Amino acid sequence: MPVISVTLLPGYPEEAQHRLVQNLAKTARSVIDASDAGTTVFIQEVSTYRRDGRVFEQGGAVLPDACQLVAQFLALMSQRDLAAAQACLSEDFQMTFPGGQSMSRLSELMAWAAIRYRSIAKTNMSFDESWQGDKTVVFCRGVLSGEWPDGTAFKDIRFIDRFEVSKGLISRQDVWNDLAEMRPKV
């Protein structure tokens, strides 16, 4: 069974250490056929260390939990707090919606969506994350509800959003949903 030891400089908050040991255990179990009960991860702290001729006594920055960041962004979008939602995004943010519609600003999204539906809400059912180099990839799955432009209600329409999070900000969002298939035929 895997036993993983991590050495950190002091200063990392307890929440960050908990996230680290949980993610390392998940990573080990994705490679090694081991039970959760048989996987051990522990952290030890050292007071100082030297690297590249410099002495370090404090750990570096802690990145936000990517799933929580995405959930916060989606909540802000549902509240239509675009200024606060924008603060979750990197300067080079890109989003792609069904039909291949690509945008980089939330105001573009609002204009594009205005002709597709009168209102929309997401019920998030799950968040899953994985890592690809310096990016954390978060998938959010759930259902949509709202009103079509004519005021007719819709509900339980599937969606999946894929987000890329880099350096604590969302850099990409790709959206898939069944809205087009559920739209009333005219």
Summary of the structure (lengths in Angstrom):
residues: 186
radius of gyration: 20.8
end to end distance: 60.5
largest distance: 71.2
contacts: 467
relative contact order: 0.13
helix: 28%
strand: 43%
